[in-house]
Amino acid sequence: MTWEDAQQWEKDWHGDCVNSYNEETKQYIYARYLGLDSYKTNYYGQIGWDFADRSVLDLGCGPYSLLMKSKANKKVAIDPCNYPEWVRMRYKAAGVEYIQSTAEHWQTNEVFDEVLIYNCLQHTIDPKRIIQNALSCSKVVRLFEWVEQGISDGHIHDLHATELDQWLGGHGKTDYISVGPCVGQAYWGIFVGNHYQ
């Protein structure tokens, strides 16, 4: 399976992006593992995250980034898929700058306080390059990924904790989790970016 095939699979998975309940439910679970509980807030009558004056980048955001449920000084979301136009409008309405690009090829001179990567690296061209890019433009990288899942439709990389540790320059945690729709061997952690102070 090629990367283009994986992207088509991902686009088909989300369909018209109207029914986002399952994927957004997963985000609340990922957020706990990403260490975002300290930012948790009641936002527009719903639980969200308040990053205050911080800048946050979501790499591999999909059609409904958790930044849509967040406050921050700056919110940027990057994904290569060509989702329906109303998805872009939703991002704009939530104050999120949406960029359609691969995270491998996107470049910036900007430094982000927080970079989020969750449940996306299995679909990418080069997960190591994405992590390198995340570290190069961040103070902190927060990551949650499924590991030891094998190759399947849409998942062209089988990630492992040892390689993620190496790429991130630190040690993440791994465990089998079964919380709501999130079931499997997972890897997560908070890592120091190149601009950490």
Long-range contacts (C-beta under 8 A, 24 or more apart in sequence): 1-151, 1-153, 1-154, 1-156, 2-156, 3-124, 3-125, 3-156, 5-156, 6-123, 6-154, 6-155, 6-156, 7-80, 7-81, 7-123, 9-153, 9-154, 10-62, 10-81, 10-123, 10-154, 11-81, 11-82, 11-83, 13-154, 14-62, 14-63, 14-81, 14-83, 16-84, 17-63, 17-64, 17-83, 17-84, 17-86, 17-87, 20-63, 20-64, 22-181, 23-62, 23-64, 24-64, 24-66, 25-180, 25-181, 26-119, 26-180, 26-181, 26-182, 27-64, 27-66, 27-69, 27-118, 29-179, 29-180, 29-181, 29-182, 30-66, 30-118, 30-119, 30-144, 30-182, 31-66, 33-144, 33-186, 33-188, 34-116, 34-118, 34-142, 34-143, 34-144, 34-188, 34-190, 35-142, 35-190, 36-142, 39-70, 41-71, 43-69, 43-70, 43-71, 51-113, 51-114, 54-113, 54-114, 55-110, 55-111, 55-112, 55-113, 55-114, 56-112, 56-113, 56-114, 56-115, 56-116, 57-112, 57-114, 57-115, 57-116, 57-134, 57-137, 57-138, 58-115, 58-116, 59-103, 59-115, 59-116, 59-117, 59-120, 59-130, 59-133, 59-134, 60-103, 60-117, 60-118, 60-119, 60-120, 60-121, 60-123, 60-124, 60-130, 61-98, 61-120, 62-120, 63-87, 64-90, 65-91, 65-96, 66-116, 66-118, 67-94, 67-96, 67-116, 68-94, 68-96, 69-94, 74-112, 76-112, 78-103, 78-106, 103-130, 103-133, 103-134, 104-129, 104-130, 104-133, 106-133, 107-133, 108-137, 110-137, 111-137, 111-138, 111-139, 111-195, 112-137, 112-138, 112-139, 113-138, 113-139, 113-140, 114-138, 114-139, 114-140, 114-142, 115-140, 115-141, 115-142, 115-193, 116-142, 116-143, 117-141, 117-142, 117-143, 117-144, 117-145, 118-142, 118-143, 118-144, 118-145, 119-144, 119-145, 119-146, 120-145, 121-145, 121-157, 121-159, 122-146, 122-149, 122-154, 122-155, 122-156, 122-157, 122-158, 122-159, 123-154, 123-155, 123-156, 123-157, 124-156, 124-157, 127-157, 127-159, 127-167, 128-163, 128-167, 131-164, 131-167, 131-168, 132-167, 134-193, 135-168, 135-169, 135-191, 135-193, 135-194, 136-193, 136-194, 137-193, 137-194, 137-195, 138-193, 138-194, 138-195, 139-192, 139-193, 139-195, 139-196, 139-197, 140-190, 140-191, 140-192, 140-193, 140-196, 141-168, 141-190, 141-191, 141-192, 141-193, 142-189, 142-190, 142-191, 143-168, 143-172, 143-187, 143-188, 143-189, 143-191, 144-186, 144-187, 144-188, 145-186, 145-187, 145-188, 146-184, 146-185, 146-186, 146-187, 147-174, 147-185, 147-186, 147-187, 148-185, 149-184, 149-185, 159-187, 161-187
